[in-house]
Amino acid sequence: MGTQEIREQLEAKEADLLAQMEQLTRPQQDQGSISFGKRVGEGTSMAVDRLSAVTAHDTLAGNLDQVRRALAKLADGSYGRCDVCDEEIGEARLEARPWASRCLRHS
């Protein structure tokens, strides 16, 4: 796979992650208030939904950091080399996960 194709894949992934993160931070139509009284069912489910959204956002942010790291490595010529041992990252790993910055041994 050529450098331009890799860059396009990474930029598409970056745009996708940003869109997903924006979707998670968009206010919901019916926010309501979370109350924990005798009838906690609805308030509990809203709180769990919000916590799940925060966790998903954090995961997406971590993935975005990895994609941006891969773009930086592509720009500086070190793409495809492990950040830890500087050995080449396997082609199969990079095809499956173009933003990988570590070889399998150090992942």
Biopython code that builds the backbone (N, CA, C, O; Angstrom):
import numpy as np
from Bio.PDB.StructureBuilder import StructureBuilder

atoms = [
    (1, "MET", "N", (0.854, -1.169, 0.000)),
    (1, "MET", "CA", (0.000, 0.000, 0.000)),
    (1, "MET", "C", (0.904, 1.237, 0.000)),
    (1, "MET", "O", (1.880, 1.305, 0.746)),
    (2, "GLY", "N", (0.567, 2.203, -0.839)),
    (2, "GLY", "CA", (1.381, 3.402, -0.958)),
    (2, "GLY", "C", (1.107, 4.420, 0.133)),
    (2, "GLY", "O", (0.093, 4.353, 0.828)),
    (3, "THR", "N", (2.025, 5.360, 0.270)),
    (3, "THR", "CA", (1.921, 6.395, 1.299)),
    (3, "THR", "C", (0.632, 7.197, 1.176)),
    (3, "THR", "O", (-0.027, 7.475, 2.178)),
    (4, "GLN", "N", (0.271, 7.569, -0.051)),
    (4, "GLN", "CA", (-0.946, 8.364, -0.247)),
    (4, "GLN", "C", (-2.185, 7.582, 0.177)),
    (4, "GLN", "O", (-3.090, 8.140, 0.799)),
    (5, "GLU", "N", (-2.229, 6.302, -0.154)),
    (5, "GLU", "CA", (-3.371, 5.465, 0.220)),
    (5, "GLU", "C", (-3.454, 5.320, 1.744)),
    (5, "GLU", "O", (-4.543, 5.365, 2.317)),
    (6, "ILE", "N", (-2.319, 5.149, 2.382)),
    (6, "ILE", "CA", (-2.290, 5.051, 3.847)),
    (6, "ILE", "C", (-2.777, 6.361, 4.456)),
    (6, "ILE", "O", (-3.592, 6.354, 5.378)),
    (7, "ARG", "N", (-2.280, 7.483, 3.943)),
    (7, "ARG", "CA", (-2.693, 8.794, 4.448)),
    (7, "ARG", "C", (-4.212, 8.964, 4.312)),
    (7, "ARG", "O", (-4.874, 9.431, 5.239)),
    (8, "GLU", "N", (-4.750, 8.584, 3.164)),
    (8, "GLU", "CA", (-6.193, 8.704, 2.941)),
    (8, "GLU", "C", (-6.976, 7.838, 3.919)),
    (8, "GLU", "O", (-8.000, 8.270, 4.450)),
    (9, "GLN", "N", (-6.500, 6.616, 4.161)),
    (9, "GLN", "CA", (-7.159, 5.735, 5.134)),
    (9, "GLN", "C", (-7.139, 6.357, 6.525)),
    (9, "GLN", "O", (-8.154, 6.374, 7.222)),
    (10, "LEU", "N", (-5.986, 6.864, 6.919)),
    (10, "LEU", "CA", (-5.848, 7.456, 8.253)),
    (10, "LEU", "C", (-6.700, 8.713, 8.382)),
    (10, "LEU", "O", (-7.335, 8.923, 9.415)),
    (11, "GLU", "N", (-6.721, 9.540, 7.360)),
    (11, "GLU", "CA", (-7.533, 10.758, 7.406)),
    (11, "GLU", "C", (-9.022, 10.425, 7.445)),
    (11, "GLU", "O", (-9.791, 11.112, 8.117)),
    (12, "ALA", "N", (-9.434, 9.378, 6.729)),
    (12, "ALA", "CA", (-10.830, 8.943, 6.773)),
    (12, "ALA", "C", (-11.183, 8.430, 8.168)),
    (12, "ALA", "O", (-12.265, 8.714, 8.683)),
    (13, "LYS", "N", (-10.275, 7.679, 8.772)),
    (13, "LYS", "CA", (-10.498, 7.171, 10.134)),
    (13, "LYS", "C", (-10.574, 8.330, 11.120)),
    (13, "LYS", "O", (-11.415, 8.327, 12.019)),
    (14, "GLU", "N", (-9.700, 9.319, 10.957)),
    (14, "GLU", "CA", (-9.713, 10.496, 11.823)),
    (14, "GLU", "C", (-11.059, 11.213, 11.722)),
    (14, "GLU", "O", (-11.643, 11.578, 12.743)),
    (15, "ALA", "N", (-11.552, 11.417, 10.511)),
    (15, "ALA", "CA", (-12.841, 12.087, 10.310)),
    (15, "ALA", "C", (-13.975, 11.275, 10.926)),
    (15, "ALA", "O", (-14.886, 11.842, 11.530)),
    (16, "ASP", "N", (-13.926, 9.959, 10.777)),
    (16, "ASP", "CA", (-14.953, 9.085, 11.341)),
    (16, "ASP", "C", (-14.957, 9.168, 12.870)),
    (16, "ASP", "O", (-16.019, 9.271, 13.485)),
    (17, "LEU", "N", (-13.788, 9.124, 13.472)),
    (17, "LEU", "CA", (-13.691, 9.209, 14.933)),
    (17, "LEU", "C", (-14.201, 10.554, 15.438)),
    (17, "LEU", "O", (-14.920, 10.610, 16.436)),
    (18, "LEU", "N", (-13.835, 11.631, 14.759)),
    (18, "LEU", "CA", (-14.307, 12.961, 15.159)),
    (18, "LEU", "C", (-15.827, 13.049, 15.064)),
    (18, "LEU", "O", (-16.467, 13.635, 15.937)),
    (19, "ALA", "N", (-16.408, 12.475, 14.015)),
    (19, "ALA", "CA", (-17.868, 12.485, 13.857)),
    (19, "ALA", "C", (-18.538, 11.690, 14.974)),
    (19, "ALA", "O", (-19.557, 12.115, 15.519)),
    (20, "GLN", "N", (-17.966, 10.539, 15.313)),
    (20, "GLN", "CA", (-18.532, 9.729, 16.397)),
    (20, "GLN", "C", (-18.444, 10.464, 17.734)),
    (20, "GLN", "O", (-19.381, 10.427, 18.531)),
    (21, "MET", "N", (-17.316, 11.128, 17.973)),
    (21, "MET", "CA", (-17.150, 11.871, 19.225)),
    (21, "MET", "C", (-18.133, 13.035, 19.294)),
    (21, "MET", "O", (-18.694, 13.320, 20.353)),
    (22, "GLU", "N", (-18.339, 13.702, 18.166)),
    (22, "GLU", "CA", (-19.279, 14.823, 18.125)),
    (22, "GLU", "C", (-20.694, 14.326, 18.402)),
    (22, "GLU", "O", (-21.465, 14.990, 19.095)),
    (23, "GLN", "N", (-21.031, 13.166, 17.863)),
    (23, "GLN", "CA", (-22.356, 12.578, 18.086)),
    (23, "GLN", "C", (-22.570, 12.288, 19.578)),
    (23, "GLN", "O", (-23.660, 12.506, 20.108)),
    (24, "LEU", "N", (-21.534, 11.800, 20.238)),
    (24, "LEU", "CA", (-21.656, 11.478, 21.663)),
    (24, "LEU", "C", (-21.797, 12.722, 22.530)),
    (24, "LEU", "O", (-22.428, 12.672, 23.586)),
    (25, "THR", "N", (-21.219, 13.832, 22.097)),
    (25, "THR", "CA", (-21.269, 15.044, 22.915)),
    (25, "THR", "C", (-22.464, 15.924, 22.585)),
    (25, "THR", "O", (-22.714, 16.917, 23.269)),
    (26, "ARG", "N", (-23.203, 15.565, 21.542)),
    (26, "ARG", "CA", (-24.397, 16.327, 21.174)),
    (26, "ARG", "C", (-25.466, 16.118, 22.252)),
    (26, "ARG", "O", (-25.713, 14.984, 22.660)),
    (27, "PRO", "N", (-26.101, 17.198, 22.716)),
    (27, "PRO", "CA", (-27.145, 17.051, 23.737)),
    (27, "PRO", "C", (-28.304, 16.204, 23.219)),
    (27, "PRO", "O", (-28.709, 16.319, 22.062)),
    (28, "GLN", "N", (-28.821, 15.362, 24.088)),
    (28, "GLN", "CA", (-29.961, 14.532, 23.723)),
    (28, "GLN", "C", (-31.225, 15.374, 23.749)),
    (28, "GLN", "O", (-31.303, 16.385, 24.447)),
    (29, "GLN", "N", (-32.216, 14.937, 22.974)),
    (29, "GLN", "CA", (-33.485, 15.660, 22.897)),
    (29, "GLN", "C", (-34.153, 15.747, 24.269)),
    (29, "GLN", "O", (-34.540, 16.828, 24.714)),
    (30, "ASP", "N", (-34.282, 14.613, 24.925)),
    (30, "ASP", "CA", (-34.971, 14.565, 26.216)),
    (30, "ASP", "C", (-33.951, 14.276, 27.303)),
    (30, "ASP", "O", (-33.753, 13.126, 27.694)),
    (31, "GLN", "N", (-33.303, 15.335, 27.790)),
    (31, "GLN", "CA", (-32.289, 15.121, 28.812)),
    (31, "GLN", "C", (-32.907, 14.804, 30.159)),
    (31, "GLN", "O", (-32.402, 13.950, 30.888)),
    (32, "GLY", "N", (-33.971, 15.466, 30.490)),
    (32, "GLY", "CA", (-34.600, 15.214, 31.775)),
    (32, "GLY", "C", (-33.637, 15.446, 32.918)),
    (32, "GLY", "O", (-32.514, 15.908, 32.717)),
    (33, "SER", "N", (-34.073, 15.132, 34.086)),
    (33, "SER", "CA", (-33.191, 15.255, 35.240)),
    (33, "SER", "C", (-33.035, 13.875, 35.858)),
    (33, "SER", "O", (-33.967, 13.071, 35.876)),
    (34, "ILE", "N", (-31.879, 13.633, 36.344)),
    (34, "ILE", "CA", (-31.620, 12.347, 36.983)),
    (34, "ILE", "C", (-31.951, 12.487, 38.457)),
    (34, "ILE", "O", (-31.345, 13.280, 39.178)),
    (35, "SER", "N", (-32.919, 11.703, 38.887)),
    (35, "SER", "CA", (-33.280, 11.728, 40.304)),
    (35, "SER", "C", (-33.224, 10.300, 40.831)),
    (35, "SER", "O", (-33.561, 9.348, 40.127)),
    (36, "PHE", "N", (-32.803, 10.172, 42.049)),
    (36, "PHE", "CA", (-32.665, 8.860, 42.663)),
    (36, "PHE", "C", (-33.501, 8.816, 43.939)),
    (36, "PHE", "O", (-32.972, 8.906, 45.047)),
    (37, "GLY", "N", (-34.772, 8.680, 43.768)),
    (37, "GLY", "CA", (-35.679, 8.569, 44.899)),
    (37, "GLY", "C", (-36.142, 7.133, 45.024)),
    (37, "GLY", "O", (-35.374, 6.196, 44.804)),
    (38, "LYS", "N", (-37.427, 6.968, 45.387)),
    (38, "LYS", "CA", (-37.973, 5.624, 45.526)),
    (38, "LYS", "C", (-38.065, 4.910, 44.181)),
    (38, "LYS", "O", (-37.960, 3.685, 44.114)),
    (39, "ARG", "N", (-38.261, 5.669, 43.125)),
    (39, "ARG", "CA", (-38.398, 5.077, 41.794)),
    (39, "ARG", "C", (-37.172, 5.470, 40.972)),
    (39, "ARG", "O", (-37.191, 6.458, 40.239)),
    (40, "VAL", "N", (-36.138, 4.704, 41.102)),
    (40, "VAL", "CA", (-34.865, 5.072, 40.488)),
    (40, "VAL", "C", (-34.687, 4.542, 39.073)),
    (40, "VAL", "O", (-33.692, 4.865, 38.425)),
    (41, "GLY", "N", (-35.590, 3.763, 38.590)),
    (41, "GLY", "CA", (-35.421, 3.110, 37.295)),
    (41, "GLY", "C", (-34.977, 4.027, 36.181)),
    (41, "GLY", "O", (-33.937, 3.791, 35.565)),
    (42, "GLU", "N", (-35.745, 5.075, 35.906)),
    (42, "GLU", "CA", (-35.423, 5.951, 34.786)),
    (42, "GLU", "C", (-34.151, 6.752, 35.046)),
    (42, "GLU", "O", (-33.307, 6.885, 34.161)),
    (43, "GLY", "N", (-34.015, 7.279, 36.248)),
    (43, "GLY", "CA", (-32.813, 8.043, 36.581)),
    (43, "GLY", "C", (-31.564, 7.186, 36.505)),
    (43, "GLY", "O", (-30.518, 7.642, 36.044)),
    (44, "THR", "N", (-31.672, 5.948, 36.957)),
    (44, "THR", "CA", (-30.535, 5.040, 36.908)),
    (44, "THR", "C", (-30.140, 4.743, 35.470)),
    (44, "THR", "O", (-28.956, 4.751, 35.131)),
    (45, "SER", "N", (-31.128, 4.482, 34.629)),
    (45, "SER", "CA", (-30.804, 4.158, 33.239)),
    (45, "SER", "C", (-30.204, 5.360, 32.524)),
    (45, "SER", "O", (-29.323, 5.186, 31.682)),
    (46, "MET", "N", (-30.649, 6.571, 32.831)),
    (46, "MET", "CA", (-30.064, 7.773, 32.228)),
    (46, "MET", "C", (-28.616, 7.949, 32.688)),
    (46, "MET", "O", (-27.748, 8.307, 31.893)),
    (47, "ALA", "N", (-28.362, 7.698, 33.957)),
    (47, "ALA", "CA", (-27.000, 7.826, 34.482)),
    (47, "ALA", "C", (-26.075, 6.798, 33.832)),
    (47, "ALA", "O", (-24.941, 7.118, 33.473)),
    (48, "VAL", "N", (-26.556, 5.576, 33.684)),
    (48, "VAL", "CA", (-25.759, 4.530, 33.041)),
    (48, "VAL", "C", (-25.483, 4.903, 31.587)),
    (48, "VAL", "O", (-24.368, 4.714, 31.099)),
    (49, "ASP", "N", (-26.492, 5.432, 30.892)),
    (49, "ASP", "CA", (-26.303, 5.862, 29.499)),
    (49, "ASP", "C", (-25.240, 6.949, 29.404)),
    (49, "ASP", "O", (-24.406, 6.926, 28.498)),
    (50, "ARG", "N", (-25.265, 7.891, 30.321)),
    (50, "ARG", "CA", (-24.276, 8.976, 30.299)),
    (50, "ARG", "C", (-22.872, 8.456, 30.589)),
    (50, "ARG", "O", (-21.904, 8.873, 29.952)),
    (51, "LEU", "N", (-22.766, 7.541, 31.554)),
    (51, "LEU", "CA", (-21.458, 6.951, 31.858)),
    (51, "LEU", "C", (-20.931, 6.145, 30.672)),
    (51, "LEU", "O", (-19.738, 6.175, 30.373)),
    (52, "SER", "N", (-21.826, 5.431, 30.007)),
    (52, "SER", "CA", (-21.430, 4.669, 28.819)),
    (52, "SER", "C", (-20.937, 5.597, 27.724)),
    (52, "SER", "O", (-19.962, 5.289, 27.038)),
    (53, "ALA", "N", (-21.605, 6.733, 27.555)),
    (53, "ALA", "CA", (-21.197, 7.708, 26.537)),
    (53, "ALA", "C", (-19.823, 8.283, 26.861)),
    (53, "ALA", "O", (-19.007, 8.485, 25.962)),
    (54, "VAL", "N", (-19.563, 8.547, 28.141)),
    (54, "VAL", "CA", (-18.257, 9.080, 28.548)),
    (54, "VAL", "C", (-17.164, 8.052, 28.265)),
    (54, "VAL", "O", (-16.099, 8.399, 27.755)),
    (55, "THR", "N", (-17.426, 6.800, 28.595)),
    (55, "THR", "CA", (-16.456, 5.737, 28.342)),
    (55, "THR", "C", (-16.191, 5.586, 26.848)),
    (55, "THR", "O", (-15.042, 5.458, 26.425)),
    (56, "ALA", "N", (-17.254, 5.600, 26.054)),
    (56, "ALA", "CA", (-17.102, 5.491, 24.598)),
    (56, "ALA", "C", (-16.306, 6.672, 24.052)),
    (56, "ALA", "O", (-15.452, 6.499, 23.182)),
    (57, "HIS", "N", (-16.582, 7.865, 24.558)),
    (57, "HIS", "CA", (-15.864, 9.067, 24.112)),
    (57, "HIS", "C", (-14.377, 8.938, 24.434)),
    (57, "HIS", "O", (-13.530, 9.266, 23.603)),
    (58, "ASP", "N", (-14.059, 8.465, 25.632)),
    (58, "ASP", "CA", (-12.652, 8.294, 26.022)),
    (58, "ASP", "C", (-11.941, 7.281, 25.118)),
    (58, "ASP", "O", (-10.788, 7.484, 24.738)),
    (59, "THR", "N", (-12.633, 6.199, 24.778)),
    (59, "THR", "CA", (-12.067, 5.192, 23.880)),
    (59, "THR", "C", (-11.813, 5.787, 22.500)),
    (59, "THR", "O", (-10.755, 5.575, 21.907)),
    (60, "LEU", "N", (-12.793, 6.533, 21.995)),
    (60, "LEU", "CA", (-12.638, 7.176, 20.689)),
    (60, "LEU", "C", (-11.491, 8.181, 20.708)),
    (60, "LEU", "O", (-10.733, 8.281, 19.743)),
    (61, "ALA", "N", (-11.361, 8.929, 21.809)),
    (61, "ALA", "CA", (-10.273, 9.912, 21.924)),
    (61, "ALA", "C", (-8.911, 9.211, 21.900)),
    (61, "ALA", "O", (-7.967, 9.709, 21.287)),
    (62, "GLY", "N", (-8.812, 8.069, 22.558)),
    (62, "GLY", "CA", (-7.568, 7.296, 22.528)),
    (62, "GLY", "C", (-7.249, 6.805, 21.123)),
    (62, "GLY", "O", (-6.100, 6.852, 20.686)),
    (63, "ASN", "N", (-8.274, 6.334, 20.419)),
    (63, "ASN", "CA", (-8.080, 5.896, 19.039)),
    (63, "ASN", "C", (-7.674, 7.064, 18.148)),
    (63, "ASN", "O", (-6.833, 6.914, 17.261)),
    (64, "LEU", "N", (-8.273, 8.226, 18.385)),
    (64, "LEU", "CA", (-7.930, 9.420, 17.609)),
    (64, "LEU", "C", (-6.462, 9.792, 17.822)),
    (64, "LEU", "O", (-5.767, 10.158, 16.874)),
    (65, "ASP", "N", (-5.997, 9.698, 19.060)),
    (65, "ASP", "CA", (-4.579, 9.964, 19.347)),
    (65, "ASP", "C", (-3.679, 9.015, 18.554)),
    (65, "ASP", "O", (-2.650, 9.429, 18.019)),
    (66, "GLN", "N", (-4.072, 7.739, 18.481)),
    (66, "GLN", "CA", (-3.277, 6.757, 17.743)),
    (66, "GLN", "C", (-3.250, 7.070, 16.246)),
    (66, "GLN", "O", (-2.210, 6.955, 15.598)),
    (67, "VAL", "N", (-4.399, 7.466, 15.708)),
    (67, "VAL", "CA", (-4.467, 7.809, 14.281)),
    (67, "VAL", "C", (-3.602, 9.030, 13.996)),
    (67, "VAL", "O", (-2.876, 9.064, 13.003)),
    (68, "ARG", "N", (-3.679, 10.024, 14.860)),
    (68, "ARG", "CA", (-2.868, 11.233, 14.661)),
    (68, "ARG", "C", (-1.379, 10.932, 14.822)),
    (68, "ARG", "O", (-0.549, 11.532, 14.139)),
    (69, "ARG", "N", (-1.041, 10.020, 15.705)),
    (69, "ARG", "CA", (0.354, 9.599, 15.858)),
    (69, "ARG", "C", (0.829, 8.934, 14.565)),
    (69, "ARG", "O", (1.939, 9.193, 14.102)),
    (70, "ALA", "N", (-0.010, 8.081, 13.988)),
    (70, "ALA", "CA", (0.349, 7.411, 12.736)),
    (70, "ALA", "C", (0.523, 8.423, 11.604)),
    (70, "ALA", "O", (1.429, 8.277, 10.783)),
    (71, "LEU", "N", (-0.330, 9.443, 11.550)),
    (71, "LEU", "CA", (-0.187, 10.490, 10.532)),
    (71, "LEU", "C", (1.131, 11.246, 10.715)),
    (71, "LEU", "O", (1.802, 11.580, 9.738)),
    (72, "ALA", "N", (1.496, 11.512, 11.964)),
    (72, "ALA", "CA", (2.762, 12.200, 12.240)),
    (72, "ALA", "C", (3.947, 11.326, 11.822)),
    (72, "ALA", "O", (4.922, 11.819, 11.253)),
    (73, "LYS", "N", (3.854, 10.023, 12.111)),
    (73, "LYS", "CA", (4.925, 9.100, 11.725)),
    (73, "LYS", "C", (5.028, 9.007, 10.205)),
    (73, "LYS", "O", (6.123, 8.896, 9.655)),
    (74, "LEU", "N", (3.893, 9.053, 9.539)),
    (74, "LEU", "CA", (3.891, 9.030, 8.080)),
    (74, "LEU", "C", (4.608, 10.266, 7.539)),
    (74, "LEU", "O", (5.379, 10.184, 6.582)),
    (75, "ALA", "N", (4.343, 11.406, 8.165)),
    (75, "ALA", "CA", (4.960, 12.668, 7.733)),
    (75, "ALA", "C", (6.470, 12.688, 7.983)),
    (75, "ALA", "O", (7.229, 13.235, 7.184)),
    (76, "ASP", "N", (6.901, 12.085, 9.102)),
    (76, "ASP", "CA", (8.343, 12.146, 9.412)),
    (76, "ASP", "C", (9.133, 10.935, 8.898)),
    (76, "ASP", "O", (10.340, 10.833, 9.117)),
    (77, "GLY", "N", (8.440, 10.027, 8.218)),
    (77, "GLY", "CA", (9.132, 8.895, 7.607)),
    (77, "GLY", "C", (9.319, 7.683, 8.496)),
    (77, "GLY", "O", (9.980, 6.725, 8.093)),
    (78, "SER", "N", (8.753, 7.698, 9.698)),
    (78, "SER", "CA", (8.935, 6.561, 10.605)),
    (78, "SER", "C", (7.710, 5.646, 10.655)),
    (78, "SER", "O", (7.647, 4.745, 11.492)),
    (79, "TYR", "N", (6.746, 5.866, 9.777)),
    (79, "TYR", "CA", (5.548, 5.024, 9.748)),
    (79, "TYR", "C", (5.946, 3.575, 9.475)),
    (79, "TYR", "O", (6.800, 3.293, 8.634)),
    (80, "GLY", "N", (5.307, 2.668, 10.206)),
    (80, "GLY", "CA", (5.579, 1.247, 10.016)),
    (80, "GLY", "C", (6.679, 0.705, 10.906)),
    (80, "GLY", "O", (7.034, -0.471, 10.819)),
    (81, "ARG", "N", (7.223, 1.568, 11.771)),
    (81, "ARG", "CA", (8.261, 1.139, 12.710)),
    (81, "ARG", "C", (7.702, 1.245, 14.131)),
    (81, "ARG", "O", (6.986, 2.189, 14.465)),
    (82, "CYS", "N", (8.039, 0.273, 14.943)),
    (82, "CYS", "CA", (7.559, 0.206, 16.322)),
    (82, "CYS", "C", (8.138, 1.354, 17.152)),
    (82, "CYS", "O", (9.333, 1.643, 17.080)),
    (83, "ASP", "N", (7.283, 2.000, 17.935)),
    (83, "ASP", "CA", (7.721, 3.084, 18.819)),
    (83, "ASP", "C", (8.661, 2.593, 19.920)),
    (83, "ASP", "O", (9.453, 3.372, 20.448)),
    (84, "VAL", "N", (8.579, 1.311, 20.268)),
    (84, "VAL", "CA", (9.370, 0.783, 21.381)),
    (84, "VAL", "C", (10.725, 0.251, 20.909)),
    (84, "VAL", "O", (11.769, 0.657, 21.421)),
    (85, "CYS", "N", (10.702, -0.656, 19.934)),
    (85, "CYS", "CA", (11.944, -1.333, 19.531)),
    (85, "CYS", "C", (12.483, -0.872, 18.175)),
    (85, "CYS", "O", (13.575, -1.278, 17.776)),
    (86, "ASP", "N", (11.751, -0.051, 17.486)),
    (86, "ASP", "CA", (12.115, 0.487, 16.171)),
    (86, "ASP", "C", (12.198, -0.584, 15.085)),
    (86, "ASP", "O", (12.724, -0.326, 14.002)),
    (87, "GLU", "N", (11.684, -1.781, 15.364)),
    (87, "GLU", "CA", (11.609, -2.822, 14.333)),
    (87, "GLU", "C", (10.384, -2.545, 13.462)),
    (87, "GLU", "O", (9.476, -1.814, 13.856)),
    (88, "GLU", "N", (10.380, -3.146, 12.270)),
    (88, "GLU", "CA", (9.234, -2.974, 11.384)),
    (88, "GLU", "C", (8.002, -3.645, 11.971)),
    (88, "GLU", "O", (8.075, -4.740, 12.530)),
    (89, "ILE", "N", (6.872, -2.968, 11.833)),
    (89, "ILE", "CA", (5.585, -3.539, 12.230)),
    (89, "ILE", "C", (5.136, -4.412, 11.065)),
    (89, "ILE", "O", (5.248, -4.014, 9.906)),
    (90, "GLY", "N", (4.630, -5.598, 11.372)),
    (90, "GLY", "CA", (4.216, -6.528, 10.324)),
    (90, "GLY", "C", (3.180, -5.941, 9.378)),
    (90, "GLY", "O", (2.303, -5.178, 9.783)),
    (91, "GLU", "N", (3.302, -6.314, 8.110)),
    (91, "GLU", "CA", (2.396, -5.805, 7.085)),
    (91, "GLU", "C", (0.944, -6.160, 7.391)),
    (91, "GLU", "O", (0.049, -5.337, 7.203)),
    (92, "ALA", "N", (0.711, -7.386, 7.863)),
    (92, "ALA", "CA", (-0.657, -7.811, 8.179)),
    (92, "ALA", "C", (-1.247, -6.940, 9.287)),
    (92, "ALA", "O", (-2.423, -6.580, 9.239)),
    (93, "ARG", "N", (-0.431, -6.607, 10.278)),
    (93, "ARG", "CA", (-0.913, -5.748, 11.375)),
    (93, "ARG", "C", (-1.263, -4.360, 10.849)),
    (93, "ARG", "O", (-2.296, -3.800, 11.214)),
    (94, "LEU", "N", (-0.415, -3.807, 10.000)),
    (94, "LEU", "CA", (-0.677, -2.473, 9.461)),
    (94, "LEU", "C", (-1.876, -2.464, 8.517)),
    (94, "LEU", "O", (-2.586, -1.463, 8.428)),
    (95, "GLU", "N", (-2.103, -3.561, 7.818)),
    (95, "GLU", "CA", (-3.287, -3.639, 6.962)),
    (95, "GLU", "C", (-4.548, -3.689, 7.806)),
    (95, "GLU", "O", (-5.550, -3.056, 7.472)),
    (96, "ALA", "N", (-4.500, -4.441, 8.899)),
    (96, "ALA", "CA", (-5.661, -4.555, 9.778)),
    (96, "ALA", "C", (-5.873, -3.300, 10.610)),
    (96, "ALA", "O", (-7.005, -2.924, 10.916)),
    (97, "ARG", "N", (-4.767, -2.658, 10.972)),
    (97, "ARG", "CA", (-4.821, -1.507, 11.870)),
    (97, "ARG", "C", (-3.755, -0.497, 11.431)),
    (97, "ARG", "O", (-2.672, -0.444, 12.012)),
    (98, "PRO", "N", (-4.066, 0.303, 10.403)),
    (98, "PRO", "CA", (-3.055, 1.212, 9.841)),
    (98, "PRO", "C", (-2.495, 2.223, 10.840)),
    (98, "PRO", "O", (-1.441, 2.811, 10.594)),
    (99, "TRP", "N", (-3.171, 2.429, 11.940)),
    (99, "TRP", "CA", (-2.706, 3.402, 12.940)),
    (99, "TRP", "C", (-1.842, 2.755, 14.019)),
    (99, "TRP", "O", (-1.478, 3.414, 14.993)),
    (100, "ALA", "N", (-1.510, 1.480, 13.859)),
    (100, "ALA", "CA", (-0.661, 0.802, 14.849)),
    (100, "ALA", "C", (0.713, 1.469, 14.888)),
    (100, "ALA", "O", (1.321, 1.725, 13.849)),
    (101, "SER", "N", (1.188, 1.743, 16.091)),
    (101, "SER", "CA", (2.512, 2.355, 16.235)),
    (101, "SER", "C", (3.470, 1.444, 17.001)),
    (101, "SER", "O", (4.602, 1.820, 17.307)),
    (102, "ARG", "N", (2.988, 0.236, 17.302)),
    (102, "ARG", "CA", (3.823, -0.749, 17.990)),
    (102, "ARG", "C", (3.671, -2.103, 17.314)),
    (102, "ARG", "O", (2.608, -2.436, 16.791)),
    (103, "CYS", "N", (4.739, -2.867, 17.332)),
    (103, "CYS", "CA", (4.684, -4.222, 16.795)),
    (103, "CYS", "C", (3.835, -5.089, 17.734)),
    (103, "CYS", "O", (3.468, -4.661, 18.828)),
    (104, "LEU", "N", (3.533, -6.304, 17.290)),
    (104, "LEU", "CA", (2.709, -7.191, 18.118)),
    (104, "LEU", "C", (3.354, -7.469, 19.468)),
    (104, "LEU", "O", (2.668, -7.536, 20.488)),
    (105, "ARG", "N", (4.661, -7.631, 19.474)),
    (105, "ARG", "CA", (5.366, -7.934, 20.725)),
    (105, "ARG", "C", (5.176, -6.823, 21.759)),
    (105, "ARG", "O", (5.115, -7.108, 22.956)),
    (106, "HIS", "N", (5.081, -5.578, 21.328)),
    (106, "HIS", "CA", (4.989, -4.445, 22.252)),
    (106, "HIS", "C", (3.604, -3.806, 22.326)),
    (106, "HIS", "O", (3.436, -2.746, 22.930)),
    (107, "SER", "N", (2.620, -4.447, 21.715)),
    (107, "SER", "CA", (1.275, -3.855, 21.744)),
    (107, "SER", "C", (0.543, -4.162, 23.027)),
    (107, "SER", "O", (-0.598, -3.735, 23.204)),
]
sb = StructureBuilder()
sb.init_structure("model")
sb.init_model(0)
sb.init_chain("A")
sb.init_seg("    ")
for serial, (resi, resn, name, xyz) in enumerate(atoms, 1):
    if name == "N":
        sb.init_residue(resn, " ", resi, " ")
    sb.init_atom(name, np.array(xyz, "f"), 0.0, 1.0, " ", f" {name:<3s}", serial, name[0])
structure = sb.get_structure()
